[in-house]
């Protein structure tokens, strides 16, 4: 499929949105691209327009098929009904039948969201993060809604927001931080919200959606997902009684990132108004989902009071005071954001000036070592060495691809050294006697011959 030219097809001069959409080009049919562009153009040109007829677009078969390409992948966790993408793919005409049934349910308005399965994943601080896993059917319908609503809300979102948006990535947020530090905004309000996804008030969130979408059927779908009962299992795998969902949008839902971004968009909006710190303090906001920093030349008590009022009193969220702080980089303090540490270090060549050093944070390095240790631990003793090397290489490629930003050479050397040490331990563990490398090869050369990557 040839890329669409916005000037030719839609008369749109806003090429930045087109450039961000190229990531999904291969997954979206031409007609759906046109629909999304028209919605985006309408929203961009008429900031106060409210869309009142979107529901019939959601259950279009081409929209459902595009949604399936996003969510119908093998290896994904199943919801409360136990249905996986593999089950659909292995049936004869399984995908066509599955989509046709959902199309009919949506068209006849008999579709009802299923309960959400709650699981917990460990966090770095030892606590557990709750995830809500919808059924495959619910994920597909949520993705269809995202495909229709995303271009509308993207017309409103500010450039300071980088997380969970088409064509934007964490490195863009890091670039923004570097630019602001270069401009002299070296005092940083480093914020942390307590359980953001789990504490968003439903009524206020729906009010945010209604600022752009008044289609009652679409609003009914979103309300249904927000209010879907939550089902957990105890330590023995026994299902517990359903719990009511009275606030929050569960992490794990396909539509949750869009809704979470939409809610904090109103914080972005008031920040940049004449009565916000973006004007009177010449401050800058850099946000990645619920992680954000406010950068200024001087952090006054007025900024702190404004943030507290807007987040807690107005939006009904909770600031985690234990993890929220003001970082003054010119006084030798360091800022940790999105896995990186920003700090000013002395010139490497003995000069009088300092330079901005950007490196993987200590927490990121610790997590990397834990992951490598798990992949080379005792449980992997009976796994063939080439398979262990392949797993490690896959992990190292992803880790190095993300942390290549800034000046990571020392961190890469440390991780590479740790990885080789763990592989040597693994080789020794596989043998009853101490492992002896082949003659004429050092351990490093042998691991290199096995194909182990060097970060």
C-alpha positions as CSV (number, residue, x, y, z in Angstrom):
1,X,0.0,0.0,0.0
2,X,1.4,3.4,-1.0
3,X,1.7,6.0,1.7
4,X,-1.0,8.7,1.6
5,X,-0.2,12.3,0.8
6,X,-2.3,14.5,3.1
7,X,-2.3,17.4,0.7
8,X,-3.6,15.3,-2.1
9,X,-6.1,13.2,-0.2
10,X,-7.3,15.6,2.5
11,X,-5.8,19.1,2.0
12,X,-4.1,18.9,5.3
13,X,-0.8,20.8,5.9
14,X,-0.2,19.3,9.3
15,X,2.5,16.8,8.2
16,X,3.7,16.1,11.8
17,X,0.7,13.9,12.5
18,X,1.2,12.0,9.3
19,X,4.8,11.4,10.1
20,X,3.8,10.0,13.5
21,X,1.2,7.7,11.9
22,X,3.7,5.9,9.6
23,X,4.3,3.4,12.4
24,X,0.9,2.0,11.9
25,X,0.7,2.3,8.1
26,X,1.2,-1.4,7.4
27,X,-1.6,-2.3,9.9
28,X,-4.4,0.1,8.7
29,X,-6.3,-0.2,5.4
30,X,-6.5,2.8,3.1
31,X,-10.2,3.6,3.9
32,X,-9.4,3.6,7.7
33,X,-6.5,5.9,7.1
34,X,-8.8,8.3,5.3
35,X,-11.4,8.1,8.1
36,X,-8.8,8.8,10.8
37,X,-7.4,11.7,8.9
38,X,-10.8,13.3,8.4
39,X,-11.5,12.9,12.1
40,X,-8.2,14.5,13.0
41,X,-8.7,17.4,10.5
42,X,-12.2,18.1,11.9
43,X,-10.9,18.1,15.5
44,X,-7.9,20.2,14.6
45,X,-9.8,22.8,12.6
46,X,-12.7,23.0,15.1
47,X,-11.3,22.7,18.7
48,X,-14.7,23.1,20.3
49,X,-16.6,20.6,18.0
50,X,-18.1,17.6,19.8
51,X,-18.4,14.3,17.8
52,X,-21.9,12.9,18.1
53,X,-22.0,10.1,15.5
54,X,-19.0,7.7,15.9
55,X,-20.5,4.4,17.0
56,X,-21.2,3.1,13.5
57,X,-17.6,3.6,12.6
58,X,-16.4,1.4,15.4
59,X,-18.2,-1.8,14.3
60,X,-17.1,-1.4,10.6
61,X,-15.5,-4.7,9.6
62,X,-12.3,-3.0,8.3
63,X,-11.9,-1.3,11.7
64,X,-12.4,-4.6,13.5
65,X,-9.9,-6.3,11.2
66,X,-7.3,-3.6,11.8
67,X,-8.0,-3.9,15.6
68,X,-7.4,-7.7,15.3
69,X,-4.0,-7.1,13.8
70,X,-3.0,-5.2,16.9
71,X,-4.4,-7.4,19.6
72,X,-4.7,-10.9,17.9
73,X,-1.1,-11.9,18.5
74,X,0.0,-15.2,19.9
75,X,1.5,-15.5,23.4
76,X,-0.7,-12.8,25.0
77,X,-2.3,-13.4,28.4
78,X,-5.9,-14.5,28.4
79,X,-8.8,-12.9,30.2
80,X,-11.3,-14.3,32.6
81,X,-12.8,-16.6,29.8
82,X,-9.5,-18.2,29.0
83,X,-9.7,-17.5,25.3
84,X,-6.4,-16.7,23.6
85,X,-5.6,-15.6,20.1
86,X,-4.2,-19.0,19.4
87,X,-7.6,-20.6,20.0
88,X,-9.1,-18.3,17.3
89,X,-6.3,-18.7,14.8
90,X,-6.4,-22.5,15.0
91,X,-10.1,-22.8,14.1
92,X,-11.2,-22.9,10.4
93,X,-12.3,-19.4,9.5
94,X,-11.9,-18.6,13.2
95,X,-10.9,-15.0,12.8
96,X,-13.6,-14.2,10.3
97,X,-16.3,-15.8,12.5
98,X,-14.9,-14.1,15.6
99,X,-15.0,-10.6,14.0
100,X,-18.4,-11.2,12.4
101,X,-19.9,-12.2,15.8
102,X,-18.5,-9.0,17.4
103,X,-19.7,-6.9,14.5
104,X,-23.3,-8.3,15.0
105,X,-23.1,-7.7,18.8
106,X,-22.0,-4.1,18.4
107,X,-24.5,-3.3,15.6
108,X,-27.4,-4.8,17.6
109,X,-26.1,-3.1,20.8
110,X,-26.1,-6.4,22.6
111,X,-22.4,-6.3,23.4
112,X,-21.6,-6.3,27.1
113,X,-18.0,-6.0,28.7
114,X,-16.8,-9.1,30.6
115,X,-15.2,-8.9,34.1
116,X,-11.5,-8.1,34.2
117,X,-9.0,-10.6,35.5
118,X,-6.6,-9.0,38.0
119,X,-3.0,-10.2,38.3
120,X,0.0,-8.7,40.1
121,X,3.5,-8.2,38.8
122,X,6.5,-7.4,41.1
123,X,7.9,-3.9,41.2
124,X,11.5,-2.8,41.9
125,X,10.7,-1.7,45.4
126,X,9.3,-5.2,46.4
127,X,5.7,-4.2,46.1
128,X,3.3,-5.5,43.4
129,X,1.6,-3.6,40.6
130,X,-2.0,-4.6,39.8
131,X,-2.8,-5.4,36.1
132,X,-6.3,-5.8,34.8
133,X,-6.5,-8.2,31.8
134,X,-9.7,-7.9,29.7
135,X,-10.9,-10.8,27.6
136,X,-9.7,-11.0,24.0
137,X,-13.1,-9.8,22.7
138,X,-13.0,-6.8,25.0
139,X,-9.5,-6.0,24.0
140,X,-10.5,-6.0,20.3
141,X,-13.5,-3.7,20.8
142,X,-11.3,-1.4,22.9
143,X,-8.7,-1.3,20.1
144,X,-11.5,-0.5,17.6
145,X,-12.6,2.5,19.8
146,X,-8.9,3.6,20.1
147,X,-8.6,3.6,16.3
148,X,-11.6,6.0,16.0
149,X,-11.0,8.2,19.1
150,X,-7.2,8.5,19.0
151,X,-7.0,11.0,16.0
152,X,-9.6,13.2,17.7
153,X,-7.8,13.5,21.0
154,X,-4.4,13.7,19.3
155,X,-5.5,17.0,17.8
156,X,-5.8,18.4,21.3
157,X,-2.8,16.8,23.1
158,X,0.2,19.1,23.8
159,X,3.8,18.5,22.6
160,X,4.9,18.1,26.3
161,X,3.2,14.7,26.4
162,X,5.3,11.8,25.0
163,X,4.0,8.5,26.5
164,X,1.6,6.1,24.7
165,X,1.2,8.3,21.6
166,X,1.7,7.4,17.9
167,X,5.3,7.9,16.8
168,X,6.5,9.3,20.1
169,X,8.9,7.6,22.4
170,X,10.7,7.9,25.7
171,X,13.8,9.3,24.0
172,X,11.8,12.3,22.8
173,X,11.0,13.2,26.5
174,X,14.7,12.8,27.3
175,X,15.6,15.2,24.5
176,X,13.2,17.7,25.9
177,X,14.8,17.5,29.3
178,X,18.3,18.0,27.8
179,X,17.1,21.1,25.9
180,X,15.5,22.6,29.0
181,X,18.7,22.0,31.0
182,X,20.7,23.6,28.3
183,X,18.3,26.6,28.5
184,X,19.1,27.0,32.2
185,X,16.1,25.3,33.7
186,X,18.2,23.2,36.1
187,X,15.8,23.1,39.0
188,X,13.3,20.2,38.5
189,X,10.1,19.3,40.3
190,X,10.3,15.5,40.0
191,X,6.7,14.3,40.6
192,X,5.3,10.9,41.5
193,X,1.6,10.1,41.5
194,X,0.3,7.4,43.9
195,X,-1.5,4.6,42.0
196,X,-2.5,6.9,39.1
197,X,-4.2,4.4,36.8
198,X,-6.1,2.9,39.8
199,X,-7.3,6.3,41.2
200,X,-8.7,8.2,38.2
201,X,-12.3,9.3,39.2
202,X,-14.7,7.8,36.7
203,X,-17.1,10.8,36.6
204,X,-14.3,13.3,35.9
205,X,-12.8,11.0,33.3
206,X,-16.1,10.7,31.4
207,X,-16.5,14.5,31.6
208,X,-13.1,14.8,29.9
209,X,-14.3,12.4,27.1
210,X,-17.5,14.3,26.7
211,X,-15.6,17.5,26.0
212,X,-15.0,15.9,22.5
213,X,-17.3,12.9,22.2
214,X,-21.0,13.1,22.9
215,X,-22.1,9.9,21.1
216,X,-24.0,8.1,23.9
217,X,-23.2,4.6,22.5
218,X,-19.5,5.3,22.6
219,X,-19.7,6.8,26.1
220,X,-21.7,3.7,27.1
221,X,-18.9,1.4,25.9
222,X,-16.3,3.4,27.9
223,X,-18.4,3.4,31.1
224,X,-18.9,-0.4,30.7
225,X,-15.2,-1.0,30.6
226,X,-14.5,1.4,33.6
227,X,-17.2,-0.3,35.7
228,X,-16.5,-3.9,34.7
229,X,-16.2,-6.1,37.8
230,X,-12.7,-7.2,38.9
231,X,-12.0,-10.9,39.6
232,X,-8.9,-12.1,41.4
233,X,-7.6,-15.5,42.3
234,X,-6.1,-16.4,45.7
235,X,-2.7,-18.1,46.3
236,X,-4.3,-21.5,45.6
237,X,-5.8,-20.4,42.3
238,X,-9.4,-20.2,43.5
239,X,-11.5,-17.4,42.1
240,X,-12.7,-14.7,44.6
241,X,-16.1,-12.9,44.4
242,X,-16.2,-10.1,41.9
243,X,-15.2,-6.6,43.2
244,X,-16.8,-3.4,42.1
245,X,-14.7,-1.0,40.1
246,X,-15.5,2.5,41.4
247,X,-12.4,4.4,40.2
248,X,-9.4,3.9,37.9
249,X,-8.8,2.5,34.5
250,X,-7.0,-0.9,34.8
251,X,-3.5,-1.2,33.5
252,X,-3.6,-3.9,30.9
253,X,-6.6,-2.6,29.1
254,X,-6.0,-1.5,25.5
255,X,-7.9,1.8,25.9
256,X,-6.4,2.6,29.3
257,X,-3.3,4.5,28.0
258,X,-5.4,6.8,25.8
259,X,-7.8,7.5,28.7
260,X,-5.0,8.1,31.2
261,X,-3.3,10.5,28.7
262,X,-6.6,12.3,28.2
263,X,-7.2,12.8,31.9
264,X,-3.7,14.4,32.5
265,X,-4.1,16.4,29.2
266,X,-6.2,18.8,31.3
267,X,-3.2,19.3,33.6
268,X,-1.0,20.0,30.6
269,X,-3.7,22.4,29.3
270,X,-4.0,24.5,32.5
271,X,-0.2,24.5,33.0
272,X,0.2,26.4,29.7
273,X,-2.6,28.9,30.4
274,X,-1.7,32.5,31.3
275,X,-2.4,31.7,35.0
276,X,-0.2,28.6,34.9
277,X,3.5,28.2,35.7
278,X,4.3,27.7,32.0
279,X,3.6,31.5,31.7
280,X,4.4,33.2,35.1
281,X,7.4,31.0,36.0
282,X,8.6,30.4,32.4
283,X,8.6,26.7,33.5
284,X,8.4,23.7,31.1
285,X,6.5,20.4,31.6
286,X,7.8,17.1,30.3
287,X,5.4,14.2,30.7
288,X,5.5,10.5,29.8
289,X,2.1,9.1,30.8
290,X,1.9,9.6,34.6
291,X,5.7,10.3,35.0
292,X,6.4,14.0,34.7
293,X,8.9,16.7,35.6
294,X,8.4,20.5,35.8
295,X,11.6,22.4,34.9
296,X,12.4,26.0,35.8
297,X,15.3,28.3,36.7
298,X,14.0,28.5,40.2
299,X,11.4,26.2,42.0
300,X,9.3,28.4,44.2
301,X,6.7,27.5,46.8
302,X,4.1,28.9,44.5
303,X,4.9,26.2,41.8
304,X,4.5,23.5,44.5
305,X,1.2,24.9,45.7
306,X,-0.1,25.2,42.1
307,X,0.8,21.6,41.4
308,X,-0.8,20.3,44.6
309,X,-4.0,22.3,44.0
310,X,-4.4,21.2,40.4
311,X,-3.6,17.5,40.9
312,X,-5.2,16.8,44.2
313,X,-8.0,19.3,44.7
314,X,-9.0,19.7,41.0
315,X,-8.2,16.3,39.4
316,X,-8.7,14.2,42.6
317,X,-5.3,12.4,42.4
318,X,-2.7,11.8,45.1
319,X,0.9,13.0,45.0
320,X,3.3,10.5,46.6
321,X,5.2,12.9,48.8
322,X,7.9,10.3,49.7
323,X,9.0,10.0,46.0
324,X,8.3,13.6,44.9
325,X,11.2,16.0,45.3
326,X,12.8,19.1,43.9
327,X,16.2,18.3,42.2
328,X,18.7,21.1,41.8
329,X,21.2,19.8,39.3
330,X,23.6,22.7,39.5
331,X,24.1,21.9,43.2
332,X,25.4,18.5,42.4
333,X,22.1,16.6,42.6
334,X,20.9,14.1,40.0
335,X,17.6,13.5,38.3
336,X,16.3,9.9,37.6
337,X,13.7,9.8,34.8
338,X,12.6,7.0,32.5
339,X,15.5,4.8,33.6
340,X,18.2,7.4,33.0
341,X,20.2,9.6,35.4
342,X,20.9,13.2,34.5
343,X,23.7,14.9,36.4
344,X,26.5,17.5,35.9
345,X,30.0,15.9,36.1
346,X,33.4,17.5,36.0
347,X,35.1,17.9,32.7
348,X,36.9,14.6,31.7
349,X,40.0,16.5,30.5
350,X,40.4,18.6,33.7
351,X,38.7,21.7,32.5
352,X,37.0,24.1,34.9
353,X,33.5,23.6,33.4
354,X,31.2,20.7,33.9
355,X,29.1,18.8,31.3
356,X,25.7,17.1,31.4
357,X,26.1,13.4,31.8
358,X,23.2,11.1,30.8
359,X,23.7,7.5,31.8
360,X,21.5,4.4,32.7
361,X,20.3,4.8,36.3
362,X,21.5,2.5,39.2
363,X,18.0,1.1,39.4
364,X,18.1,0.2,35.6
365,X,21.5,-1.5,36.0
366,X,20.3,-3.5,39.0
367,X,17.2,-4.6,37.0
368,X,19.4,-5.6,34.1
369,X,21.6,-7.7,36.3
370,X,18.6,-9.4,37.9
371,X,17.2,-10.3,34.5
372,X,20.6,-11.7,33.3
373,X,21.0,-13.6,36.6
374,X,17.5,-15.1,36.1
375,X,18.3,-16.2,32.5
376,X,21.6,-17.9,33.6
377,X,20.4,-19.2,37.0
378,X,20.1,-22.7,38.3
379,X,16.7,-23.3,36.7
380,X,18.4,-22.9,33.3
381,X,21.1,-25.5,34.2
382,X,19.6,-28.1,31.8
383,X,18.9,-25.7,29.0
384,X,21.3,-26.0,26.0
385,X,24.0,-23.3,26.0
386,X,23.1,-22.0,22.5
387,X,19.5,-21.5,23.7
388,X,20.7,-19.6,26.8
389,X,22.9,-17.4,24.5
390,X,20.0,-16.7,22.2
391,X,17.8,-15.6,25.2
392,X,20.5,-13.4,26.5
393,X,21.2,-11.8,23.1
394,X,17.5,-11.0,22.6
395,X,17.5,-9.3,26.0
396,X,20.7,-7.4,25.4
397,X,19.6,-6.1,22.0
398,X,16.5,-4.6,23.5
399,X,18.3,-3.3,26.6
400,X,21.1,-1.7,24.6
401,X,18.7,-0.4,22.0
402,X,16.9,1.6,24.7
403,X,19.9,2.7,26.8
404,X,22.2,3.7,23.9
405,X,21.0,7.2,24.6
406,X,23.4,9.6,26.2
407,X,26.8,8.2,27.3
408,X,26.3,4.6,28.2
409,X,29.7,3.1,27.3
410,X,30.8,2.4,30.9
411,X,27.5,0.9,31.8
412,X,27.6,-1.3,28.7
413,X,31.1,-2.5,29.6
414,X,29.9,-3.3,33.1
415,X,26.8,-5.2,31.9
416,X,28.9,-7.1,29.3
417,X,31.4,-8.1,32.0
418,X,28.6,-9.2,34.3
419,X,27.0,-11.2,31.4
420,X,30.2,-13.0,30.6
421,X,30.7,-13.9,34.3
422,X,27.2,-15.3,34.5
423,X,27.7,-17.4,31.4
424,X,31.0,-18.8,32.8
425,X,29.1,-19.7,36.0
426,X,26.4,-21.3,33.8
427,X,28.9,-23.4,31.9
428,X,30.5,-24.6,35.2
429,X,27.1,-25.5,36.6
430,X,26.2,-27.6,33.6
431,X,29.2,-30.0,34.2
432,X,29.9,-32.2,37.2
433,X,33.4,-31.1,37.0
434,X,34.7,-27.5,36.5
435,X,34.2,-26.3,32.9
436,X,37.3,-26.3,30.7
437,X,37.3,-24.1,27.7
438,X,38.6,-25.4,24.4
439,X,42.3,-25.3,23.9
440,X,43.7,-22.1,22.4
441,X,40.6,-20.1,23.3
442,X,40.1,-17.7,26.2
443,X,36.7,-17.8,28.0
444,X,35.9,-14.5,26.3
445,X,36.8,-15.9,22.8
446,X,34.8,-19.0,23.5
447,X,31.7,-17.0,24.5
448,X,32.2,-14.9,21.4
449,X,32.3,-18.1,19.3
450,X,29.0,-19.2,20.9
451,X,27.6,-15.9,19.6
452,X,27.2,-14.0,22.9
453,X,26.8,-10.3,22.1
454,X,29.1,-7.7,23.5
455,X,27.1,-4.6,24.6
